[in-house]
Amino acid sequence: MIIGRTLGVIGAVCAVALVGCADEQQPIDYPGMTFLPSSAAPTGEGTPAPDVTAPTGGGTPAPDITAPTGGGTPAPSDAGSPVKTPAPVPGPATAVVTLIAVDASGQPRDGFALATADPVSTLNCADAVPSRSATTSGIYHCGPSAAAADVCWPTPGKTALLCGSDPWQRTLREYQVDPPLTPIGRTESPEPWALELADGRQCRIRVGGAWGGRADGLVGAYSCSGGHEVVLQPSDSRTAIDKSSNTWQVAVGPLGSGSPDFPLPAKIEVRTAYFAAAQ
């Protein structure tokens, strides 16, 4: 009897101990693994959930999730943002060069020279006007457009003009004038005699004449080397040059017979602008 009571007490103690173990959610250890009893739901705290590895025998493996190593919240993706086009970088500022081709004694200078020793012809300059490419008084434009006598320096006796072709050839044509020249002032808003564009083309200001047309109404302002394109401007505009920044720009495109349709003209930067002046 004593032995039976003793075993009963021991059994009761073990039962109480087992109930306490279950209440405290103690893990049960087996060699090589640790897990909670199936009746214990995870609470989000305490022991972390075991690492789950996809079976190797088939099926889709679980994705590998790697936490950011730099710490903090990762930067949002720009995948949905609109692509930003960088603003164009303007070229160098346009160089402005003023040429004095003839000195006060009527002799060529600065690399200019007479194309021929004899005068080309005689011009009537009674209705002469100031050259629109001159930054000073004393530079003439007279005669028909075919003479291209729009940038001309007078000789001291006012009986002849030495007219420049362009800043690159640096040749002068001599014209006799009748009647003799009278003093002339300066144009109010000079336009360059010639332009050197960023693509290397050389363009000389128009001196009248019949040029082609375009459906958009733009007209020719400067003839250019290197093809049939010209510097264009609106027919009611005073200038063909956009001077809104230090790098001047012009519109360049073709002209045709009548009023043909052409693409929009290209905008090209002006590297050098040439003007004329008297000594």
Phi, psi and omega per residue, in radians:
M1 nan -0.766 -3.139
I2 -1.063 -0.731 -3.134
I3 -1.129 -0.682 -3.142
G4 -1.125 -0.747 3.108
R5 -1.093 -0.718 -3.125
T6 -1.062 -0.774 3.110
L7 -1.125 -0.626 3.111
G8 -1.144 -0.723 3.115
V9 -1.109 -0.779 -3.137
I10 -1.068 -0.729 3.124
G11 -1.106 -0.685 3.116
A12 -1.121 -0.752 3.125
V13 -1.060 -0.756 3.130
C14 -1.120 -0.667 3.116
A15 -1.091 -0.782 3.098
V16 -1.056 -0.741 -3.141
A17 -1.082 -0.710 -3.137
L18 -1.170 -0.694 3.086
V19 -1.084 -0.729 3.105
G20 -1.099 -0.675 3.127
C21 -1.111 -0.713 -3.137
A22 -1.166 -0.677 -3.129
D23 -1.144 -0.599 -3.096
E24 -1.489 0.017 3.096
Q25 0.935 0.797 -3.135
Q26 -1.301 2.364 3.099
P27 -1.210 2.622 3.086
I28 -1.808 2.212 -3.054
D29 -1.714 2.282 2.961
Y30 -2.179 2.735 -3.135
P31 -1.009 2.133 3.023
G32 1.589 -0.077 3.131
M33 -2.716 2.762 3.086
T34 -2.367 2.332 3.115
F35 -2.701 2.805 3.087
L36 -1.519 2.709 3.026
P37 -1.047 2.621 -3.059
S38 -1.067 -0.376 3.137
S39 -1.415 -0.113 -3.068
A40 -1.697 1.907 3.091
A41 -1.396 2.445 3.122
P42 -1.152 2.490 -3.093
T43 -1.803 -0.069 -3.098
G44 1.574 -0.090 3.137
E45 -2.258 2.995 3.065
G46 1.385 -2.283 -3.050
T47 -1.187 2.205 -3.131
P48 -1.154 2.718 3.106
A49 -1.143 2.591 -3.119
P50 -1.160 2.695 3.077
D51 -1.216 2.161 -3.093
V52 -1.711 2.147 3.141
T53 -1.993 2.266 -3.130
A54 -1.074 2.530 3.114
P55 -1.120 2.576 -3.102
T56 -1.546 -0.116 -3.057
G57 -1.493 -0.018 -3.117
G58 2.626 -3.109 -3.115
G59 1.425 3.063 -3.127
T60 -1.522 2.163 -3.122
P61 -1.215 2.644 3.093
A62 -1.176 2.517 -3.137
P63 -1.155 2.563 3.104
D64 -1.446 2.004 -3.114
I65 -1.843 2.035 -3.116
T66 -1.950 2.195 3.135
A67 -1.247 2.563 3.109
P68 -1.057 2.440 -3.078
T69 -1.572 -0.255 -3.067
G70 -1.492 -0.137 -3.132
G71 1.451 2.740 3.090
G72 1.358 -3.024 -3.121
T73 -1.456 2.262 -3.137
P74 -1.115 2.591 -3.121
A75 -1.155 2.496 3.118
P76 -1.135 2.665 3.137
S77 -1.330 2.532 3.092
D78 -1.649 0.233 -3.021
A79 -1.035 -0.612 -3.092
G80 -1.600 -0.036 -3.091
S81 -1.389 2.559 3.100
P82 -1.169 2.539 3.135
V83 -1.262 2.256 -3.136
K84 -1.694 2.125 3.108
T85 -1.490 2.170 -3.132
P86 -1.101 2.504 3.129
A87 -1.149 2.451 3.132
P88 -1.101 2.470 3.141
V89 -1.556 2.117 -3.129
P90 -1.145 2.655 3.116
G91 -1.364 -2.995 3.132
P92 -1.145 2.709 3.124
A93 -1.061 2.512 3.129
T94 -1.131 2.258 3.088
A95 -1.450 2.325 3.122
V96 -1.894 2.091 -3.089
V97 -2.051 2.228 3.093
T98 -1.895 2.157 -3.053
L99 -1.840 2.307 3.003
I100 -1.969 1.714 -3.004
A101 -1.441 -0.346 -3.058
V102 -2.331 2.343 3.139
D103 -1.481 -3.128 -3.057
A104 -1.136 -0.381 3.127
S105 -1.552 0.022 3.116
G106 1.523 0.264 -3.129
Q107 -1.784 2.457 3.090
P108 -1.047 2.621 3.135
R109 -2.613 3.095 3.115
D110 0.933 0.690 3.086
G111 1.489 -0.039 3.097
F112 -1.440 2.636 3.133
A113 -2.648 2.688 3.094
L114 -1.217 2.369 3.129
A115 -1.219 -0.650 3.093
T116 -2.415 2.763 -3.124
A117 -1.325 -0.395 -3.079
D118 -1.803 2.632 3.080
P119 -1.058 2.567 3.139
V120 -1.247 -0.814 -3.124
S121 -2.962 -3.011 3.102
T122 -1.966 2.365 -3.140
L123 -1.990 2.513 2.977
N124 -1.615 1.916 -3.087
C125 -1.905 0.499 3.103
A126 -1.074 -0.540 -3.139
D127 -1.862 0.548 -3.126
A128 -1.081 2.598 3.087
V129 -2.229 2.843 3.085
P130 -1.116 2.466 3.062
S131 -1.070 2.316 -3.134
R132 -1.352 -0.025 3.102
S133 -1.874 0.217 -3.086
A134 -1.791 2.412 3.098
T135 -1.653 -0.044 3.091
T136 -2.296 2.983 3.009
S137 -1.327 2.910 3.035
G138 1.602 0.118 3.070
I139 -1.958 2.256 -2.929
Y140 -1.855 2.727 2.933
H141 -2.365 2.035 3.133
C142 -2.637 2.951 3.109
G143 1.454 3.079 3.133
P144 -1.222 2.818 -3.115
S145 -1.091 -0.525 -3.134
A146 -1.093 -0.436 3.139
A147 -1.352 -0.321 -3.104
A148 0.896 0.700 -3.128
A149 -1.708 1.065 -3.067
D150 -1.854 -0.204 3.077
V151 -2.339 1.574 -2.960
C152 -2.291 2.366 3.097
W153 -1.772 2.382 -3.133
P154 -1.442 2.687 2.955
T155 -1.463 2.846 -3.085
P156 -1.001 -0.593 -3.122
G157 -1.403 -0.038 -3.139
K158 1.068 0.400 3.132
T159 -1.898 0.052 3.136
A160 -2.639 2.716 3.059
L161 -2.164 2.466 3.011
L162 -1.927 1.929 -2.992
C163 -1.857 2.333 -3.115
G164 -1.496 2.493 3.079
S165 -1.404 -1.015 3.055
D166 -2.861 2.952 -3.078
P167 -1.229 -0.238 -3.041
W168 -1.652 -0.755 3.101
Q169 -1.270 -0.564 3.134
R170 0.962 0.758 3.037
T171 -1.901 2.619 3.132
L172 -2.114 2.427 3.044
R173 -1.915 2.294 -3.130
E174 -1.638 2.310 3.052
Y175 -2.131 2.334 2.918
Q176 -1.320 2.561 3.141
V177 -2.143 2.494 3.129
D178 -2.631 2.052 0.073
P179 -1.287 2.995 3.134
P180 -1.034 2.718 -3.103
L181 -1.209 2.593 2.985
T182 -1.938 2.729 -3.110
P183 -0.976 2.571 -3.097
I184 -2.362 2.569 -3.080
G185 -1.540 -2.682 -3.066
R186 -2.026 2.503 3.069
T187 -1.188 2.599 -3.041
E188 -1.216 -0.748 -3.089
S189 -2.276 1.535 -3.076
P190 -1.088 2.488 3.010
E191 -1.947 2.515 -3.090
P192 -0.973 2.474 3.034
W193 -1.135 -0.683 -3.104
A194 -2.699 2.774 -3.132
L195 -2.268 2.437 2.961
E196 -1.918 2.064 -3.039
L197 -1.522 2.896 -3.096
A198 -1.116 -0.459 3.132
D199 -1.560 0.140 3.068
G200 1.656 -0.147 -3.134
R201 -1.218 2.533 3.111
Q202 -1.936 2.230 -3.021
C203 -2.220 2.274 -3.134
R204 -1.904 2.502 -3.109
I205 -1.076 2.535 -3.108
R206 -1.234 2.483 3.077
V207 -2.108 1.239 3.124
G208 1.104 -2.652 3.126
G209 1.483 2.947 -3.136
A210 -1.666 2.057 3.096
W211 -1.986 2.990 3.117
G212 -1.323 -3.031 -3.110
G213 -2.302 -3.113 3.124
R214 -2.559 2.687 3.114
A215 -1.166 -0.485 -3.125
D216 -1.433 0.000 3.066
G217 1.474 -0.033 3.106
L218 -1.225 2.574 -3.112
V219 -2.143 2.825 -3.135
G220 -1.346 2.407 3.121
A221 -2.074 -0.593 3.133
Y222 -2.420 2.368 2.981
S223 -1.513 2.530 -3.020
C224 -2.235 2.660 3.039
S225 -1.347 2.908 3.007
G226 1.400 0.514 3.096
G227 2.408 -2.842 -3.065
H228 -1.795 0.032 -3.140
E229 -1.385 2.651 -3.133
V230 -2.308 2.885 2.992
V231 -1.358 2.275 -3.047
L232 -1.919 2.790 3.021
Q233 -2.725 2.750 3.035
P234 -1.085 2.584 -3.069
S235 -1.116 -0.428 -3.120
D236 -1.771 0.206 -3.114
S237 -1.626 2.561 3.112
R238 -1.378 -0.471 -3.057
T239 -2.382 2.730 3.067
A240 -1.750 -0.024 -2.966
I241 -1.881 2.274 3.025
D242 -1.540 1.928 -3.106
K243 -1.907 0.505 -3.097
S244 -1.253 -0.234 3.054
S245 -2.378 3.078 3.133
N246 -1.178 -0.356 3.064
T247 -1.748 1.815 -3.121
W248 -1.205 2.684 3.114
Q249 -2.360 2.677 3.055
V250 -2.351 2.766 3.054
A251 -1.691 2.295 -3.071
V252 -2.185 2.327 3.119
G253 -2.960 3.110 -3.097
P254 -1.541 2.847 2.958
L255 -2.112 2.750 -3.141
G256 -2.520 3.045 3.122
S257 -1.225 2.272 -3.082
G258 1.372 -2.308 -3.133
S259 -2.341 1.163 -3.105
P260 -1.281 2.738 3.048
D261 -1.399 2.301 3.071
F262 -2.289 2.732 3.017
P263 -1.075 2.869 3.085
L264 -1.004 2.500 3.130
P265 -1.172 2.723 3.115
A266 -1.523 2.468 3.048
K267 -1.539 2.167 -3.112
I268 -2.245 2.435 -3.135
E269 -1.332 2.624 3.108
V270 -1.749 2.066 3.126
R271 -1.393 -0.744 -3.098
T272 -2.458 2.396 3.055
A273 -2.084 2.289 -3.075
Y274 -1.911 2.335 3.047
F275 -2.137 2.960 3.108
A276 -2.038 2.708 3.105
A277 -2.711 2.749 3.082
A278 -1.683 2.662 3.133
Q279 -1.323 nan nan
